[in-house]
Amino acid sequence: MSDAVDALRSTLVDVISSAVDRLDNHAELFAPIGPHLGGADGPTPVKGVSRPVVDRWLDAAVENAVTGPDDLRLLVEQFQAAAPELAWKRAYDALASTPELEAYREHYAWVPIAVPISLGYASPYAVDDMLVGFTIQAPNVVYPHHHHEAPELYGVISGAIDWEIGTGPRTTKTAGDVIVHRSFESHSMITLDQPGLTWAAWPSHADSTVYMPSMDPPGTSTEPRVYD
């Protein structure tokens, strides 16, 4: 494992910790992510795996990040350098194919940076009950509404993404914006005319099932939780 991956981990710790410090609510819930990632076991060599959406859109996402905050510019440069040593994954391979699913997952990929060994993902860092990684989503793609027990913290690195959380209005998020999803809170993301690159973290419940009501087999999904 090259120094590029460890440099990425170090900067990601700083970016997440800074994001948590800016939260108006739920900061205590997400505060352990940075220290936990910083103390994770590793790095362990991982066989690099790319995906067509990564090959097509990562360079554009990196280029778009040059106008973002300084810490994100550094993060995205290190991410680009480390990307060939990371194992990108397609989403929801266990689900039966549907037109809606294919319209989404062929244009989206995620890559774990730190996960529990028990999950079986190829990841450079091993942690206890936490998941940290990156996502890329091609332009003009809908990530359908879904929810999971794990609370989630997202940070936009580049691109403009229309975000819908719970019953709230759809709002556009751009580089430097941080988004909180509470446990079982429904959320959906739509990229605009540029690829969306994000980091994402679950501080607990790393083995959570992701429920996507529109695509889960009948009787297998659960209702999202609605908060006041």
PyMOL commands that set and color helices and strands:
alter all, ss='L'
color gray80, all
select helices_A, chain A and resi 3-21+27-30+33-38+52-67+70-85+99-105+117-119
alter helices_A, ss='H'
color red, helices_A
select strands_A, chain A and resi 108-115+125-126+131-137+142-148+152-158+161-165+171-173+178-181+187-191+196-202+210-211
alter strands_A, ss='S'
color yellow, strands_A
deselect
rebuild
show_as cartoon
